[in-house]
Amino acid sequence: LIARNVAQGRKGVDLQLMLPAGMGCPHDYALTPQDLRKIAAADVLVVNGLGLEEFLGAPVETANPDVETVDSSAGIPNLLEYAHEHAEAEEDHDHEAEADPGHAEHDHGHHHHAGVNPHLCASPRQAARIALNVAAGLSKADPEGAGDYFRNAQAYADRLNALADEMAALGRTLKNNRIVEPHGVFDYLARDMGLEVVAVLRPHGQEPSAAEMLELVRTLRAKQAGAIFTEPQYPAKVGAALARETGLPTATLDPVATGPDAAPLDYYETAMRQNMETLRATLGVQP
């Protein structure tokens, strides 16, 4: 969808979605013969990066050693890098506080997965950066179209950044910013909105055991979570069971990991605005 926004209007570009639009995050995907035929016929392959497409690599090299691969995450700090930079800044801040004992301490409570989280797209702020990376990659493969690609990408990035500003403003007004998420898909969105992720429903991609469910219930109560969120491409029964045990509201947030085959170009923005309404309705806003 981001690549379609970047390439729109450029004649001679045939842009195809390699994986099924309704599949969701392809963590355990295996390439099909049809996928390999698409790769063999492609000049450019745009990927998410950050380890999301572990199924690529040798099969792509065999199918099309000349394909130009565009890593849309290139140069965008992942959550581990961000946490490291933040920790260094906090360390410098602490040193200043030692020199000034009256300086207040702050605990921002940032949450991130163990390992590199690849779900940049679920945050409009990061999706804007992805658009510019895609423009750079397409321009390298098609230099004559560089003007079109960068013009489209900048316009799209401007819209996404404006949306990100609205979402961050909403985050500052929520009555309770502590959330439960499905599997780490909203970590970037939570960081960029100022939300605190207090628990994950499926931290290993599998439904929690009975003991893990009890621990989740204890965590949600201790952390005073505001709501439990599921995502449309996975069953909501774990979230529903936790909601029954804790009395917390539950709702669906859409990371736009799935969608219709021929989604409108503004589909991402529409989904994110619906997410804003969902957050308002479940977490409440301050007067």
N, C-alpha and C positions, 0 to 999 in steps of 0.2 A: 504493500500500500504506500509506503514511504517512497519506494523507487518509482511507482507510478506517478506520484505527485511531482517528483523531480524530472521525470522523462516526458511528462505530458506535452504534446504539441511538437515533439521532435520527430520529424518524418524519418521513416526507414528503421525505426526501433520497434522490434517485436519483443515485448516484455511478457514473460510467462511466469506463473507461480509454480515452483517445482514441487512443493509439498501440498497435500490437500488443505484447502482453506479452513476446514472444520476440525483439523487434527489436534491443534494445541501445541504445547511445547514439545519439540521433537527429541527429548532426552534419550529415548530408547529406540529411535527410528532406525530402520534398516532400508537402504536404498533398494528400489525395485528396478527391474529391467526398463520400465518406462522412464524412471528418473534418469537412468544412465544414458538412455537415448536422448533425453533433453539436454543433458550435460554435453554429450558428444556433439550436438548441433549448436551449442552456445558459443558466443564470443566472450561473454562476461558472465560470471557467477557472483551474485551479491549474497553475502552470508552475514549472519548476526555476529559471529566471533565469540570470544570469551569462553570457548569450549562447548557452546550449545550444540554445534554440529559435529559431534565426535564421530558420526558415521561417515563423514567426508575424509579426505586424505588419499590413501592409496587407490580407492575405487575411482575417484575423480582423475587422478594422475593417469590411470590406465585408460579411462574413457576418453579423456581429452587433455593431453599434456600441455596444450597451448592455450587453454582457457584462462582468461584474466580474472583472478579472484579478487573481489572487493570486500575487505573486512570493514563492515559498517561501524564496528566498535573501536576502530583504530584511534589511539590517542585519547580516548575517553577514560578517565580514572574509574576503575571498578571500586566496589565497596571496600575491599581490603586495602587498596591504595589510598582511598579516601580516609579510611580509619587510621592508617599509618600517618598520613599527613596531618590529620586532626589531632592524633596523639602527640605528634611533635609540636604542634601549635599549643596544645594544652600544657606540654612540658615547659615550653618557653613561658607560657602564661603563669604557671606555678612558680617558676623561678622569680618572675616579677612579683608575684604575691608574697614570696618569702622576703623579698627586699622591702615590701610594703605590707606588714602584718595586718593592716586594716582592710586589705583588699578582699572582697568576698570571693568564695569559691563557687564554681558552677559545675553541675553534673548534667550533661546534655542527654545522657541515656541513649546514644545511638545504638541501633540494632543492626546486625548483618549476619548472613550465613557464615558457617565454616566453609572455606573454599571460595572460589571466585563465583559470584552471582552473575549470570549472563542476561538477566531480564531487564535490560536497559529500556526496551520499548514501552514498558508499562508506565514510564514517566514522561510526560510531554517535554520536560526540560532536556532529557537525554535523547528523546526522539528528534528534537530539533538539531542536536549535534550529529545524530546519525544521518539526517537529510543532507547535511553539508559534506559528510564523508562519502555518501553515495554520489553526490554531484562530482566530487573530486575523482572518484573511481571511474565514473562514466566518461568524464572529460578526458581522462588518460586514454581510454579505449577509443573515444570518438572526439578528438580535439576540435573538430569543426562545430560540434554541438555544445562546447563548453559554456558559451554565453547563455544558451537556453537552460542548460542544467543548473548553473549557479544562480541564475535569475529565479528559476522556479524554486530551487532549494531555499534561497534566502527568504522568498515570500512565504513559503511553508513554515520555515523555522521561525519567522516573525510571528506567525499565527500561533504556533505551538508554544513559543515563549510567553506570549500574552496569555494564553490559556494556563500555562504553568504559574504565572503571576496570580491569576484568579484563584487557582487551587491552593497556592501558598497562603493567600489572604484568607481563604476559607479555613485552612488549618489553624490559623491563629485565633479564629473565633469559635471553634468547636468547644462545647461544654466538657467533653471528655475525648482526649486525643489518643487514648490507649486502645489498640486494636489487636485482634487475632486474625491472622491471614492463613491462606490454604497451604502454601509450600514455598514461601520466599519470593513469590512472583511480584509482590508489591513493595519490596524493600527499597528500591530506588524512589518510587512514588512516595513512600512514607517519609524517607529522608527529605525529599524535596518539598513535601507539604508540612513537615514538622510533626508528623505522627510518630507514636512510639509503638513498635510491634512488641507485644508482651508474650506472645506464644504463636506457634506454627502448628496447624492441624496435621499436616502430613510431612514432617521434616525429612523423611527418607523416601518420599514418594509412595509410601504405603500407608494403609489405614492403621491408626494406633492400636496397640494391644489394650486389654482391659486395664492393666496396670498403668499404661501411659495415659489412658483416658482419665483415670483417677488423679494422676499427677497434673494433667491439664486443668481439671476442675479446680484443684487446689491453687494452681498458678493463677488462673483467671480471677478467683476470689481474692487472693493475696494482692495481686497487682491492680485490682479494681478496674478490670477491662471495661470498655464502653460498649463494644459490640464484637460479634463474630462474623467474619466475612468469608464467603466461599466464592468460587469462580465458575463460570458457566460450563466449562469443558470437563469438569469433574463432578462426581456425585456429591450432594450436599448433606448426606445423612450423618457424617461425623459432626458437622457444624450444628445440625438440628438436634442431635443427641446432647451435645454440650450446652446448647441453648436451654433444653429442658432441665438439665441438671443445675444450671447457674441462674436461670431467669434472664439471661442477657438477650437482647435483640440479635437477630441474625438476618443477613441480607447478602445479595450477590453483587460483587464488584467485577467489572469486566476489564481484564488487562489487554484486551484486543489481540489475544493470541489465536483467536478463531474469528471467523466472520463469513459472510456470504462470498460466493465465488467471484462475483463482479460487484464488489462493494463500491459505493460512491466515494469519490476522492476525499470527502470530508467525514467519512465513516469514523475514523479515529477520534476526531474532535467531538462528534456527536456522542460516541460511547463515553468519552471522558466527562462530558457535561452531565450525562446521566449518572456517572459515578459521583459527581459532586452532589447531585440531588439525593442520591442514596446515603452519602455520608451525612448530609444535613438531617435527613429524616431519622437516621439511626443514632447518631451521636449528639444531635441537638446543637444549637448555636446560642452563644451568649447574647443577651439583649443589647 
